[in-house]
Amino acid sequence: MTAPSMKAWQTNGDGALRLAEIPVPSPAEGEVLVRVEACGVCRTDLHVLHGDLPPHRVPVVPGHEVVGTVVAGAGETGEVSLGDRVGIPWLRGTCGVCRWCRSGRENLCERSLYTGWDADGGYAEYAVAPAAYTYPVPDGLDPVQAAPLLCAGIIGYRALRRAQVPPGGRLGLYGFGASAHLTAQIALAQGAEVHVVTRDEEARRLALEIGAASAHPIGGSPPPLDAAIVFAPAGEVARDALGDLDAGGTLALAGIYMTDIPALDYERHLFRERTVTSVTSNTRTDGVELLRLARRLDVHATVTAYPFDAADEAVRDLAADRVRGVAVLDLAGA
């Protein structure tokens, strides 16, 4: 008997994305099989596609902002049942026993595994994932809206927490794509004054529409900032953001990849108790908190939707900064 097959996009980390016909995956013990309804297109996918992140699986199906319905499962799946709508995020497994896992910092586990890098992701009609590392998608949340929350939203939320914005403080966002436009909405709802620095004119317009107090091109000068988050994978932008911080300010670096940061001037960039921190993936607690918060605050993603068969176009547009907000592959609407 021939095993059922599905369409999936694959890459070898050579910059190419290829549409293939491959077997529908079978869930192992503790895993669920999900029929994919939507999958966000993230800049981390570009790093996998172009080999900026060294290949862990060849070929691999990218995609780690996956929303779909559970159609099968093997073994004990806890609270996940057939018919549930779930999200499959970037973090797909940790060891559970190291000091990081035992202290609630599983995002630092050295044996962590990632969707769309270590295992096939959501640029496919079906995907499998460990049930314990999926998130329930709140009722009434459209899959295309939910998908970008699973990485762009979660990472932005963790970066916002690590940036330690004081009540009513000024927050700078450097780069204004998928993650930043979601983070800005949360920060504004919490009372921050948001200033955006990004090279893209359309992104600056979107920032002002959302409620940013100002939006500047790269090299522009926001007012002295209490905190800043750099989403752009460019080391020179991180240096500029440090120079824009006021005394006692904190800079959070939100990317998984960044070019080298140029030499810093101690007095201008670090003195007066400025702090630099980074973000490494997320914990499952981050994900649960963000989905609840996004629902309560009515965080709304600005989506550029693509049909599944146009995934290659979506990644090209993202790489060329032609996407307004976030790109999402819409399989349910296909």
C-alpha positions in Angstrom: 0.0 0.0 0.0 1.4 3.4 -1.0 2.0 5.8 1.8 0.0 9.1 1.5 2.0 12.0 0.2 1.9 15.8 0.5 3.4 18.9 -1.0 6.3 20.5 0.9 8.9 23.2 0.3 12.5 22.1 1.0 15.9 23.7 1.2 19.5 22.4 1.4 20.7 25.7 2.9 22.0 26.7 -0.5 19.6 29.7 -1.0 17.1 27.7 -3.1 13.5 26.7 -2.0 12.1 23.7 -3.9 8.6 22.3 -4.0 8.6 18.5 -3.6 6.2 15.6 -3.1 7.1 13.8 0.1 5.4 11.3 2.4 3.1 12.6 5.1 5.0 12.3 8.3 3.9 9.8 11.0 3.8 11.0 14.6 6.1 9.2 17.0 5.3 8.6 20.6 4.2 11.8 22.3 3.9 13.7 18.9 0.9 15.0 17.0 0.2 15.2 13.3 -1.1 18.7 12.4 -2.9 19.6 9.1 -1.3 23.0 8.4 -3.7 25.9 7.9 -1.2 28.8 8.0 2.6 29.3 8.4 4.4 32.5 9.0 7.4 33.4 6.9 10.1 34.5 9.3 13.6 36.1 8.7 15.0 33.1 10.6 13.8 31.0 7.6 16.0 33.2 5.4 19.0 32.4 7.6 18.2 28.7 7.3 17.6 29.0 3.5 20.9 30.9 2.9 23.0 28.9 5.3 23.6 31.7 7.7 22.6 29.1 10.3 24.6 26.0 9.5 22.3 23.2 8.2 21.2 20.7 10.8 19.0 18.6 8.5 19.3 18.3 4.8 17.0 18.8 3.1 14.7 20.5 5.6 11.2 21.9 5.4 11.4 25.5 6.8 8.7 27.2 8.8 8.2 27.6 12.5 5.1 29.8 12.9 2.7 26.9 12.2 -1.0 26.9 13.0 -3.2 23.9 12.2 -5.6 21.2 13.4 -4.5 18.0 15.2 -5.5 15.0 13.0 -3.5 12.2 14.5 -1.3 11.5 17.5 0.6 8.6 19.0 1.0 7.8 22.7 0.2 10.2 25.5 -0.5 13.7 24.3 -1.6 15.3 27.6 -4.1 18.1 27.0 -3.8 18.0 23.2 -6.7 16.2 21.5 -7.8 15.3 18.0 -9.5 18.3 16.4 -7.6 20.9 18.6 -6.2 23.9 16.8 -2.5 24.3 17.9 0.5 26.3 17.1 3.9 24.8 16.4 6.7 27.2 17.4 10.5 27.5 16.9 11.4 25.7 20.1 10.4 22.0 19.7 12.4 20.2 22.3 14.7 20.5 25.3 16.4 17.9 27.5 14.4 18.7 30.6 17.2 17.8 33.0 20.0 20.3 32.6 20.5 23.3 35.0 18.8 25.6 32.5 15.7 23.4 32.1 15.5 22.9 35.8 15.7 26.6 36.6 13.0 27.6 34.1 15.4 28.8 31.4 14.9 26.0 28.9 15.6 28.4 26.1 19.3 28.1 27.1 19.3 24.3 27.0 22.3 23.1 25.0 20.4 20.2 23.6 17.4 22.2 22.4 15.8 21.4 19.1 14.1 23.7 16.6 11.3 23.5 14.1 12.3 24.1 10.5 16.0 23.6 11.3 16.5 20.4 13.3 13.2 18.9 12.0 10.8 19.6 9.2 8.5 22.6 9.7 5.4 24.2 8.3 6.0 25.0 4.7 4.1 21.8 4.1 0.5 20.5 4.1 1.2 18.5 7.3 3.7 18.7 10.1 4.5 16.7 13.2 5.6 18.1 16.6 6.0 17.0 20.2 2.6 17.6 21.8 4.3 19.1 24.9 5.9 21.9 22.8 2.7 23.0 21.0 0.5 25.8 22.1 -3.3 25.9 22.2 -4.5 28.6 19.8 -7.2 30.8 21.5 -10.8 30.3 20.2 -11.8 32.9 17.6 -8.2 33.7 16.6 -7.8 33.4 12.8 -5.0 31.0 11.8 -3.4 33.6 9.6 -3.4 36.1 12.5 -2.2 33.5 15.0 0.8 32.3 12.9 3.1 35.3 13.3 2.5 35.3 17.0 4.4 32.0 17.3 7.8 33.5 16.7 7.7 37.2 15.7 5.3 37.8 18.6 7.0 35.6 21.2 10.5 36.8 20.5 9.4 40.4 20.5 7.6 39.8 23.8 10.7 38.3 25.4 12.9 41.1 24.0 10.4 43.7 25.4 10.7 42.1 28.8 14.5 42.0 28.7 14.7 45.6 27.6 13.2 46.6 30.9 11.3 49.7 29.7 10.3 51.8 32.8 6.7 52.8 33.2 5.9 55.5 30.6 9.5 55.2 29.3 10.8 55.8 25.8 11.4 52.6 23.7 13.3 52.5 20.5 12.6 49.8 17.9 15.3 49.3 15.3 14.0 47.5 12.2 10.2 47.4 11.9 9.1 44.1 10.3 7.1 41.2 11.6 8.3 41.1 15.2 8.6 44.9 15.8 5.2 45.8 14.6 3.7 43.3 17.1 6.0 44.4 19.9 5.1 48.0 19.3 1.4 47.3 19.9 2.1 45.6 23.3 4.5 48.3 24.4 2.0 51.1 23.5 -0.7 49.3 25.3 1.5 49.2 28.4 2.1 52.9 28.2 5.5 53.2 26.5 6.4 56.0 24.1 7.6 54.2 21.0 10.2 55.5 18.5 11.1 53.6 15.4 14.3 53.6 13.3 14.1 51.6 10.0 15.4 51.9 6.5 12.1 51.1 4.8 9.8 54.1 4.1 6.6 51.9 4.0 7.6 50.4 7.4 8.0 53.9 8.9 4.5 54.8 7.7 3.1 51.6 9.3 4.9 52.5 12.6 3.2 55.9 12.7 -0.2 54.3 11.8 0.2 51.9 14.8 0.9 54.8 17.1 4.7 55.4 17.2 5.7 58.9 18.4 8.3 59.1 15.6 9.8 57.1 12.8 13.3 57.7 11.4 15.5 56.3 8.6 18.7 54.5 9.6 21.0 57.1 11.0 18.1 59.3 12.3 18.0 60.6 15.8 15.2 59.7 18.1 15.1 61.4 21.5 17.2 59.9 24.3 15.8 56.4 24.9 15.2 54.5 28.2 15.3 51.2 26.3 15.8 49.8 22.8 15.3 46.6 20.9 17.3 45.8 17.7 15.5 43.5 15.3 17.7 44.3 12.3 20.5 41.7 11.9 23.1 44.4 11.4 25.8 45.1 13.9 26.2 48.7 12.9 22.5 49.3 13.9 23.2 47.8 17.3 26.1 50.3 17.7 23.8 53.2 16.7 21.1 52.1 19.1 23.6 52.1 22.0 24.5 55.7 21.1 20.8 56.6 21.3 20.4 55.2 24.8 20.1 57.6 27.8 22.0 56.9 31.0 20.9 53.7 32.6 19.2 52.5 29.4 19.0 48.8 28.2 19.5 47.5 24.7 18.1 44.1 23.9 19.3 42.3 20.7 16.4 40.2 19.5 17.9 38.4 16.5 19.3 34.8 16.2 21.9 36.1 13.7 23.7 39.5 13.5 26.7 40.8 11.5 29.7 41.9 13.6 29.2 44.9 15.8 31.7 47.7 14.9 34.1 49.0 17.5 32.4 50.8 20.4 33.4 54.0 22.0 33.2 53.3 25.8 32.1 56.8 26.8 29.5 57.2 24.1 28.1 53.7 23.9 28.5 52.0 27.3 29.4 54.4 30.1 26.8 55.7 32.5 25.4 52.3 33.3 24.1 51.3 29.9 23.3 47.6 29.6 23.4 45.2 26.6 21.5 41.9 26.6 20.4 39.4 24.0 17.5 37.1 23.4 17.9 33.4 22.8 14.8 31.6 21.6 12.0 31.5 24.2 10.5 29.4 26.9 7.1 27.7 26.6 5.9 30.1 29.4 6.8 33.0 27.1 4.6 31.5 24.4 1.6 30.9 26.6 1.8 34.4 28.2 2.1 36.1 24.8 -0.9 34.3 23.2 -3.0 35.3 26.2 -1.8 38.9 26.2 -2.2 39.3 22.4 -5.8 38.1 22.7 -6.5 40.4 25.7 -4.9 43.5 24.0 -6.3 42.6 20.6 -2.8 42.7 19.0 -3.3 42.6 15.3 -0.8 41.5 12.8 -0.5 43.4 9.5 -0.4 40.4 7.1 0.7 40.0 3.6 -0.9 36.6 2.7 0.5 34.2 0.0 -0.9 31.0 -1.3 1.1 27.9 -0.4 2.3 27.4 -3.9 3.9 30.9 -3.8 6.2 30.3 -0.8 9.3 31.0 -3.0 7.8 34.4 -3.9 7.1 35.1 -0.2 10.7 34.5 0.8 12.0 36.6 -2.1 9.8 39.4 -1.1 10.8 39.2 2.6 14.5 39.2 1.6 13.9 42.3 -0.5 11.9 44.1 2.2 8.8 44.1 0.0 6.5 42.7 2.8 4.3 45.0 4.7 4.1 43.7 8.3 4.4 39.9 8.1 4.3 37.3 5.4 2.0 34.3 6.0 1.4 31.2 3.8 -2.4 30.7 3.9 -3.2 27.0 3.3 -6.8 27.1 4.6 -7.8 29.8 2.2 -6.1 28.1 -0.8 
